[in-house]
Amino acid sequence: MERILLMVLKSIFQLPYWLILLNKYKKHPEKFSDQKKYAFLHNVTVKANKRGRVTLTCTGTENLPKETGYVLYGNHQGLFDALLLLETHDKPFATVSKIEIQNIPFLRDVFTILGSKFIVREDVRQSIKILNEVTEEVKQGKNYLIFPEGTRSKNGNQIQEFKGGSFKCAMNAKCPIVPLAILDSYKVFDTHSTKKVGVQIHYLKPLDYDDYKNMKSNDIAHYVEAAIRQKISESE
């Protein structure tokens, strides 16, 4: 909370302008290109992170597919994760997030502008419907970010078991899967401090469809989880 207040206070003169644009993009998304909306969110995020004393270390951007229409799968540490990608990922993407995000001002609007999908975790039928929608949008060239743990880690950089079902949308879309390792993101908002904090994000070598077409969803989940665990272990 302290760091959020620091970000707000240091952006106090720009905040009204940002909120006006945010509201405009949210109300009339069809009037603006995804690139224009994403460029705005990227610009805001870069400034907010700098003013919040957050330093990012990013590697592996060369691993990102040149063509759009892929799914990023990463470990989940907290609310800052998506903002971390907004600064380091150069192409528009949407997220699959829990419905509770819609109760958080500002973040709710950011995720809406990104074109994100919101899942009710207790509603299996609704979750399947959302993942089917993601499949179709990825086929059309949209990028998505999914956290296959299903919830954020409560133990720092330790990750939980990846769920195989979350990989089925990528399998059905026959698209590249990009593993994503996140370290120390939880420190940004979960610690009661405004001291400088370093966060790492690593885009790992993607799996093309030919690499995983003969694998089951649980096998893919285990493979991606192992790759991320190894990268976290090497980077701590």
C-alpha positions, 0 to 999 in steps of 0.5 A: 500500500505504501508504494502505491501511495508513493506512485500516486503522490509522485504522479499527482499532476499527471493523474487527472489526465491519465484518468481521463484517457483511461475512462475514454479508452474504457468507454469507447474501445472500438475507436482506438487501436490496440497498439494505441491503447497499449502504448498509453498503458505502457507509458503510464506503467514505466513512469509509475514503476520509476516513481515507485522506486521499482527497478526491472531486470528483463531478459529473453525478449528475443525469445518472444515470437515475431508473429502475434497469437501466442500464450505466455504462461508464468508463475504468479506472485501478485498484482504487480505481475501484469504491470511488470509485463506492461513495461517489458512486453512490446506487443499488446496482450490480454490476461485471464484473471480472477473476477475479483480484479473487477473490484479493484479501481484502476487495475479493473480499468487497465485489465478491461482496456487490455481486453482481458477475460475474467474467470469465476474460479468456482464456476467450471462451466464459465471457466471453460467458456472463457478458455474457449473464447481465448482459444478463438482470439489467439487463433486470430492473432491476440496474445494472452497471459495466463497464470497456470497455478490458478492463484498467487504464491504465498511463499515468495519465489516458490511456485505451486503446481501448474494446472494442465487444464490452463494449457488447453487453450494454447493446445487448441489454438496450436500456438506458441507457448512462452514460459515466463519466470517472475522473481521478487514481484511480490515485494513491490506491493506486499511489503510495507516499504518504499525502499528501492526494490528489484524485480526480475522477469525472464522470457524463456525459449518458447514451445512451438506447436510441433514441440508439444503436439504429441504431449498431454496437457499435464505433461506440458504443464510439468515441462513449463513449470520445470523450466520456470523453476530452473530459471528462478533457481538460477536467478535468485 
